[in-house]
Amino acid sequence: MVTASPVIAASPDITGAGGLDDAVAKARAFVAQLTLPELFNLTTGTGLLTNCSGVTGSVPRLGFNGLCLNDGPIGTRGAYNSSAFPAGISTASTFDRGMMRARGAAMGAEFRGKGIHVALGPGMNMMRAPNAGRNFEMAGGDPFLAGVTAAETIIGIQSEGVSACAKHMVANDQETFRGAGRQRPYSSNVDDRTMQEVYMWPFAESVRAGVASVMCSYNMINNTHACENSKVMNGILKTENDFQGFIVTDWLGDNNYAEAPLAGLDLDMPGAAPQTTVVGLPDTSYLNTAFGQAYSAGVLPIERIQDMATRLLTSFYRFGQDSGFPLTTINANLAQEIATPGQGASSAAFVPVEADHKIIIRQIGAASAVLLKNVAQQLPFDGSALTWGLFGSDAAANPDGINSSYLIDPISAITEHLQSVNPAASVKASLDDWDLAAASSLAQTVEKCLVFVTSFSGEGADRTNLTLYNNGDALIQAVAANCAQTTVIMNTVGPTLVTSFIDHENVTAILNAQLPGQESGNALVDVIFGAVNPSGRLPYTLGKQMSDYAAVVDFGGLPPALVQTSTAPGPTVQIDYVEKLLIDYRWFDQHKIEPSFPFGFGLSYTTFDYSKLHIEQTRHRVRSLMARASQTGPGGLVSLYDTAYTVTFDVQNTGERDGAEVSQLYLAFPPAAGEPPKVLRGFERTMIVKGDTTTVTIDLNRKAISIWDVITQAWVIPAGEFTVLVGRSSRDLPLSGTFTE
């Protein structure tokens, strides 16, 4: 299904909606003083090899030195004495809004401390394909969860006076053929309703949260490059959702210097000269001279160029970056910084910015751990065993070095803890993933066996399968065959097949610890020794085989490869989103596929009971939400976010330990609405003392009970009976009730 993206000609000017009037006024006053060359200079970067991931042009005569834009998703890339935070997928696994925001604030403080004006994150692409390379940076397989995770992270980052950047817009759901630097791209062919209800949902929530910038992606959308796609940028983002910030390309993502600004692009990055080569990549980004040529040819109006600059500078004034903002001290070119420490600006890069952020990192690391199996309460350990065996390279720090200021590895943390509670305990390790004989031999001599396994992917690297990395499945089998109390610790980048060991009688516990950041070992100790009761929940479904999922990475007919250069000649790879709304658990539900573990699943050391569901209507029924433009604001139609229903229910801790419960609310729409069997529409993580009962409240706004109508191009509430489902996971929902629209 080869489709074409419609053209939305006019790029709306920034208005200052959402309380930005003062910042916009200052930006316009500044822009009014600029010459044409200075205007063009602000709309592009200054090259690849700068001290930041990208730096905008400057206006020295007016005292403007440019903006530093810098990665990344887990902290400040290219900076020393900064923190490595839990990955996005781990943060989403907490289902805890407060932790999401606190992580964002801590990251924002570190970006600010290094003089970074724009933090290039968070990521919010959907986990359409379980083997997509950058799934771990995102928030999983549900748009509602992704939207909450993104919004809370953005609010946190921007609370520290740093612009956040929502990325990568949109349907940027695999790495193979992603089209970076004019390489062979793929086109994500997505229908209008699916785009609005799934893929643009977290971006709309980000705009509502006040995000200052959005990054357009490398891929094509319905056969138009994302950074030239006027339907997405001018239409959905800037008009329908009243976005007041600036849109920046992914690096080397601009393919047409004239069309991109007209389609809504505001800033081209990194802005280096065409036809140069850096680390093997052709630099096809365009200089300000290219925008100047478009202007001279009468293609690019001066009003559009002025709005581009105004949008960029609004973020600068909005966060008070014009006064008292720290000097930019990072050096993204680490090799240079290491070789010449103490020289020039790079010497300041060693100024510490971590503060006490290790506390929230450790808390999220523990709260994101998902307990999948726990036979006869194998966990938590009491520490009384005298002999312990740790297996697998993932138990220790990478011998080639770590990419953060420090890493608390599991061996160090477990050994230190056992020495403090049981000095007689012995901890031995077998770290070679491929030496199964050594692992088997050690397993026969210890009481407790902990096997550490992992999976791998990354930017430019999709997974070819969903099995464990580095011989992990065989390692588990070798240890479990010789140790009656085997606990598996998984540090994974996304969905991983557990069918080869889940039913092994000697595998008594499985903990998906995910990617917890620099406090990894300490967070693990907190959970497995019982200081923290596990409450993490899967933000995706664990299928029994890769074919269970609605979609997988499209390798364009080539043999699957972990790192795909995407330079093979050929036409644009057409990826048709034929599953439409049915990604992740929605697909499993629709087709009645039994997973290994469902979306939202996670065990606890205690137990919880649900009761007393009550649904209260808070506003009159209004099924059509079409409205005049004057009723819109950042995030779309203002009335979309009015509370329509309030749902309350009781949760009792019926076990023997205090613990947090993640209550989840799913909504089943009237059959005629054409929605999936159920969709997540609310969640709440609540700490409950043993024996106590807590009343949990979840509001449903109008958007939560609406669908996108492709005819009227509006959110509408369908007529009929809705069912509210509440419980512990997408497949464990003991409470249900209905309301009618």
N, C-alpha and C positions, 0 to 999 in steps of 0.2 A: 504494500500500500504506500506508494510514493505520493506524498502530500505537499502542498505549498502553503507557506505561512502568509496570511494576509498582511497587507501594508497599512500601517497607521501613520499617516503622513506628519501630523503636527506633534512636536515634542513640547509638552506643557512647560511653561515657565514656573520656577519656584515661587510660591506664594507666601511662605512663612507659616502655613497651617501647622497646628500642633505646638504653638507657643514659641515659634522661631522668628517672630517679627523683628526683634532687636538685632539678632544675628544676621538676618537677611538684609536689613537696612545698612548695617556696617559693611557687609560684603558688597552691596551695590555701590556704596559710596567709594569703596576701594577700587572696584572695577571701573567706575566712571573716570578714574584718573589714568587708566592704562592706555598705552599705545597699542596698535594692532600687533606688533611683534611680541609685546609683553603678554597680551591676551593669549596668543598662540602658545607662548612659552608655558603658561599655566596649565594648558590642557594636555600636556604630555610629560613623560618622565625624562630624565637626563642620562639614561643608559643603564646597562646591566651591572657593571662593576662599580657600584656606589657603595657607601657604607651601610645602606639599608637595602631591603629587597627592591625598593624603588624609591626614587626621590623626584618630586615634581620640580618644574622650573621655578625660578625665583624672580623677585623684582627688587634688586639691591637698592635702587634709588628711593624706594618707599619702605625699606627696612624689612621686606619679606624674604626670608631665606629658603622658602620651599617647605614642603611637607615630607616627612619620612614615613613611608609605608613599609610595614615589616610583618613577615610571618612570625608566629604560626599558631597552629591549632592547639598546641599544648604548652605554649610559652614563647619567650622571645628567642627566635632563631638567630644564631650568630652572636650571642651575648654570653659573656662569662658571669659567674656569680648571680645566676638567675635560676628559676625553678623549672623542673619538668613536671607538669601537672598530669593528672589522669586524662586519658583520651576521651574524646567526645562520647564514644560508645559506652565507656565506663560511667561517665557522668549521667547519661540517660538511664543507665541501669539502676541508679539510686531511686528514680521516680520521686525525687525530693527537690522541690522548687527552691527551697532555702539553700541547699548545697550547690545547686546549679548557679544561683546568683552569687553566692560567696566565692565560688571558684572564679567566676567572671571578674568579680571585684579584685581578687588577688592578682589575677593575670593583668588586669587593667593597671593596677598599681605598679607592676613590674615594667610594663610597656612604657608607662609615663616616666618611671625612674630612669629609663634608658633614653628618654627623649624621643620616643616614637609617637607620632601624631595619630597614625591609623594602624590599628591591629587587624591584620588580615584574617579574620575569623569572627564568628564561628562558621563551620561548614554545616550544611543542612540538606544535602542531597539524600534522596530516599534509597533505602536498601532494596532496590528492585531485584538485582542479581546478587545472590548470597556470596558469590566469589569475586565481586567487584573489589578492586584494589584499595580504594580509600574508604571502605565501609567503616573502618575503625575510627575515622575522624568525625563521623556523623553521629546520628542518634537512633539508628535502627530502621525498622520496617513499618512504622506507623506515622502518618503526617501530624496527628494531634500531638503525640509525644515529641516529635521532632520540632514542632512549633513551640511548645512550652520550653523545651531545652534551649532552643535558639533565643527565644525572647528573654528568658531569665539570664542567660549568659551575656546578652547584649546590654541589658540593664546594668548588670554588674560591671562590665568593662567600662561603659560610658559614665558610670558613677564616679570614676577616677579621672575624668577629663580627657579620655582617649576615645577616638572614633572607632566603632566596631565596623566590620565589613561582612555582610551576609553573602555567603558563597556556596556553590557556583551556580548561578542562574542560567539555565535550569535544565532538568533532565540530564544532568552530567553524571551518568550512572555506571560508567565503566571507564577503564584507562586505555584499553586497546583501541586504536584508531581514534583517539580523542581529538586529534587535529591541532596539536600545539605547534606553533611556528610554521603554519601552512603545510603541515604534513597531512597525510590522507585522513580525512575526518569520517566520523559516522554521523548520521542524522537520526535523532530521536523523534520518531513520528508519533505524536501524542494528540488524541482528540481533545476538543475544547473542555468538555466536562472533566475528564481525567486530569488535565492540566490544572484546573482550578481546585478540584477537591483533593488532589494528592500532591502533585509536584510543586505547585505554587503556594500551597497552604502554609508551610513554614516561612516562606518569604513574606507573605502577607502578615503573619504574626510578628515577624521581625520589624516590618514597617510600622505596625501598630505600637511596637515597643520603642519606636523612635530611632531605629538604626540609621546611622549617618551615611553609610555607603553600602553599595551592593556590587558584587563582582559578577560580570557576565562570563560565561564559560566558553571553552574551546569548541565544543561540539556544535553541530547544526541542530536546529529545531525545526522540524517540518521543512527541511531542505533550505533553510536560511541560517547563516551563521548566527550564533547566539548574540554576539556583540554587534550584529547588524540587524537584529530581529525587532522590527518596530512593533509588532503585535505584542511581544513580551515586554519590551522596555517602555515604549510610549503608551501602549494600550493598557496592559494589565498592571504594570508596576506604577507608572507615573500618573495615569489617568484614573483607572478603577480604584487603585489603592493609595492614590494621592501621596506618592513617595516624594519627600522633600530633600533628599540627599543627592549624592552624586553616584553615577554608575561608572565603574572602572573596569577595564579589560583584565582578564587573566593575562599573565605575562606572555607577550607575543601573540595575543589573541585577536588583534585587529586585522581584518583581511581586506578592508576597503575604506580608505581614509575619508572618502566623501560620504558614503552611505551610512557609516557608523554613527557620526554625530547627528545626522538627520533622524536616525532611528532611535536616538535617545542616549547614546554614549556621551559621557562627560569628560572622561580622563583616559588617555591611552598610556599603557605601561608595557615595557619600561622606557620606551621612547628613544632607543639607540638608533644609530644610522642604519638604513637598509643595506642588505647585502653583505653585512659583516658576519663573521662566524665566531661564536664563543662556545667553548667546550663542545664543539661539534654540532651546535644548533644554529641553523640559519636565523639571523635576526630580521624578522619581517615586520617588526613594529614600525610605525611611521613617526617621523620628526614633525615638529611644529611647522616646518616648511610645507609639508604635505597638506596640512589644514589651511595654510596660507594660500596654496595653489587652488584649493577648492573654493576658498573665499573669492580669490581673484577671478575665477571662472564663473562666478555668480551662482555656484552650486550651494555653498554654505553661507547662510545669512549671518550678518553681524549679530543679530539678536540671539541666534542660537549659540554663537561663540560666547557672548556675554553671559548667557544663562549658564553655560558650562562652567565658566570661571566663578560665577556667583554661587553656584551649588557647592563647588569645592571649598570656597572661602567661608561659606556659611558654617561648615563644620569647624573650621579654624576659630571663628569668633564664638560659636555656640558653646564651646568647651573652654573658653578663656585661654586658648593657646597663644594668644597675642601678648600675653603678659605673664611673666613668671614661670613659663614652661621650661623644664630642664633642657640643657644642652643635649643634642643628639650625640651619644657617646658609643654606640655599638659600631662594630665593623663586621658586616656580613661576609667579607672576604677573610675567613678565619685563618687561612694559611698565612696571609700577610700579618695578621694580628699576632699569631703565635711566633712568627719569625722575628718580629720587631716589637716586643712588648715594651711599653713605656715611652714610645715615640709618638708624638703628635696626639691627635684626638683619641687614638686607640688606647692610650694609657688609661683614660677615664672609663673605658669599657669594663675594667675590672672592679668598678665600684659596685658593691653588693646591693641587690634590690630584693632579696628573698624575704626579708623581715621574718614574720612568724608563719609564713605560708605553708610550711611543712605540716602544720596542724590540720588545715583544711584538706591538704593533699592526703594525709593519712586517714582522715575521717571518710573522705569519699572513697579511698581505696578499700576500706573495710565495708562501707555501706553499699558498694557496687558489686561485691562478691556474691555470686549466685550459687547457692547450695542446691545441687541437682540430685544427689543421692546420699542417704545417711542411714545405713542399716544398723538397727539396734543401737542407735545413738552413739555410733562410733566417734562422731564429733559432738561436742568439743573434747579434745584431749585433756586429761587432768595432769599430764606431765609425769606420771609415776613410772612409766615404762623405763627400763634401764638401757635398752639398746634401740637406736633409731637409725634408719637408713634413708638417705636422700638420693634420688636417682634423676639423671637427666641434666643436660647442660643448662637448662633454663633455671635450675636451682641456684646458679652462681652468676656473677657479673660476667659480661662478655670479656673474654681475655684480650680482645682487640681494642678494648676501651669502651667507655660509655659516652652518651651524648647529653649529659647534664652535669651539673656541679658535683653531684654525688648520687649514688644509688645504694639503698639498703637492700641487699640481695637476700633471698630466703635462707640460705645456709647461715649467713652471719646472724640474722635476726632469730632464727629458730635455736641456734646454738647458744646465743646469749640468753634467751629466755629459759631454756632448759637448765643452764648452769645456775640461774637465779632461783629456780624452784626445786631443782633436783641435781645437786652437784655431782652425784654419782652417775648421772646419765651419760651415755656415750653416743656421739653422733658421727656416723661414717657416711661417706659419699662415693657414688659411682657416677661420674659426670659425662662419660663418653656415651652418647646416644646409640652408637653402633656396636659397642662392645657388650653384646647380650650375655656372653658367658660371665663376664665380671659382674654384671648386674644380677644375674641369677645366683651367683655364688654369694654375694653380699646379702641378698634377700633371704637366704636360708639361715642367716646368723643373727637377724635382728627381729625384735617384736613388732615394731611399727615401721611401715614402709610408705614413703611419700614420693610419688612419681611426678615429676614436673615436665609438662609437655606444652607445646606451643604450635602456632601456625604463623605464616608470614604473608604479607602483601605490602603494597605501598604505592606512592605516586608513580605512575608508569608501570605498575606491576600488578596485574590481575592474577588471581589464583586459578590454577588449571583444574583443581578439584577441591573437595571440602575435607580431605583427610588431614591428619596431624602432620606437622613438619618434622624433619630430622628423625625419621624412624619411630615416631612417638607411639603408634599403635603396637608395634612389635615390642617396644620397651615395656609398655604396660603389661602385655601378655607375659613377657619373660619374668617380670617381678611378681605379678599376681600368681603365677604358677608355683612360686616358691615362698610366698608370704601370705598368711591367712588374713592379715589386716593391712590391706593396701588402700591408700588414699591417693586419688588422682587430683593434681592441681593443674588446671588449664589456664594458660595465658594466651588467649586467642584474639584474632583480629575480627572475628565474626562467626557466623554459623559454622559448626564443625561436626562431622559425623562421629557419633559416640557408639554406634551399633556394635563395633567389634569388642567392646569391653563393658558396656553398660550392664549386661546381665551376668558378668563373671562373678561367681560366688565369693571370690576373695577380694573383689573390688568393693569395699564396704562403704566408701564415701567418695563423692566427686564434687569438687568445688571449682566453678568457673570464675577465676580471679580476674580475668580479662587483662586490661592494660592500666594498672593502678598508679603509674608515675613513680617518682623517685623514692617514695616511702613504701615501696612494694613489699619488702620483707616484713616491716613493722605492721603494715595493714593486714597481712596474711596471719601473722602471729595473733593479732587482736581477735581474728575470727576463729581460727582453728583451736585456740586455747580458751575461748569463751569470754574474753573481755567484752567482745561485741557479738550480739546475737545477729546472725546473718539476715538481711532483709532485701538484698538485691534481687531484681527481677529481670528476666530475659527481655531485651528490647527487640527481639526477633524470634522466629520459630526455629527450633532445631529439628530439621527433617531427618528421615531415615536414609535418604539417598538424594543426590543432587537433582534427580528428575522429579522429585516431589514438588519443587518450587515452580512458580509461575514463569520465571525467566532466569536465564543464566547469561554470562558474558558471551557476546557474539564475537568470535575470532575471525569473522569475515571469510570463512572457508579455509583458513590457514590452520596448520596444526597448532593446538593450544600451546602457548609459551608463557612462562611466568613473567618475563620482561619482553614486551612486544614493542618493537621500534616503530611500528606503524608506517614504515617507509615503503612498504611494498606497493608498487604502482597498481592503479585500478580505480574504479569509480567509487563514489561515496558509499560507505556501508550503510544500508538502510535497516534500521532497527525499529520495527513496528511494535508499538506497545499494545498488542492485541488483548492482553489480559485486562486492560483498562483499569478499573478501580480495584481489581483483585490482586493486590500484592500481599506477600507474607501471609499472616494468619487468615486474611480474608480469602485467599486462594485455597488454603487448607480447609477452611470451613465450607466454602462453596462446593468443593469437590470431595468433601468428607474423607480427607486424607489424615490418617493417624500419625502425628509427629512423635519423635522421641520425647520432646518436651515442647509445650506450647508457648506462644508469646505470653509474657507476663508471669511465667512460672518462676518459683523460687521457694525453697523450703526454709524452715526456721527451727530453732532449738525449742521453741514453745508452740502452742496451738492457739487458734483464734476462732471464735464463733461469730456469725453474722445474724442479725435479727432486726425487726421493726423498721422495715423500709417504708418511707413516706415520701410522696411526690406532691409538691405544692406548686400550683400555677401562680406566677407572680405578675404576669401581664396578660392583657387580652389577646386573643388569637388574631394574628395577622399573617396570612399565608403568603402574601406577595410583599417582597421587600424592595421592589423597584421604587426609585426615588430620584429627585432632582439632584444635580451635582452639588448644590449648596448644602446638601445633607451628608456629604462625604467628608472624611478626614483621614489622616494617616491610618492605613489598615482597611480602608474601604468605607462602606456605608456605616455611619455612626450607630444607627439603630441595630446593626447586626450584633453588637456587643451588649445590648440590653439583656438582662437576665430574663429568661422565659420561664424556667422551672427551677425550683430548689429541691434537691434530693437529699434526704437525711436517712441515716441508718445507724444502728449500734454495732460496735465491735467489742467483743469481750476477750481478754487474754485468759484462756482456760488452762494454760500450762503452768510450769514450775519456774519459768524465768521471765524477767522483764524483757520486752522486745518491741521492735517496730514492725507494724504491719502495713503493707502497701495495698490499699483498697482500690479496686479498679471498677469504673463504670463504663459499660458498653451500651450502645443504643441500636436497637433493631428498628428500621424504618418500615412504614407501611409497604406491603409487597409491590404495589404499583409504582413506588418511587424508584425502583431499579437499583437499589443500593446493595452492598454486600450483606451477608447474613447478619453481621453486627460490626460496629466500628467503635473504637475507643473514643470516649468523649469526656473523660474525667478520671482523675486519680488523686490519692492523698496518702502520704506516708505519715503514720501516726505512732508515736511512742506510747506504749501502754504497759503499766505496771502489772505484774501477775495478779490475777484475780479481779482487776478493775475492768470497767466497761466505759467506753468512750463513744460519744455521738459524733459521727463524721458527717460533714456537710459538703456537698458538691453542687455548684451552680451550673446550669445549662443555659448558655446564651442563645440568641436566635440563630446565629451561624451554626451552632452545634446541631441544631435540628433542621437545618436547611440543606438543599441540594442546589447545584448550579444548573439553571435552566438555559439550554443553548439557544432556544428560540427568543426568549425575552432578554437574554444576556444579563441575568440577574440571579441573585440568591433567592430561592423561594422555599417556603415551608410546605411540604406536600400534605394533602388531606389524608386522614386515616388514623389508624391506631399505631402508636409507637410503644415499644417494649423497652423498659429500663432493666438492665441486667447488672448485678453488683456481686463482686466476689474477689477471689484471690488471683485468678489468671483468666485468660481468654477461654479456657476450657473448664473452669471451676467457678461457677456463678450461682451460688445458692439462693440469692434473692432476686425476685423479679416483680415488676409492676408495670402498669400501662397508663398512658394518657392519650387523649384523642385531639387531633387538630381538624 
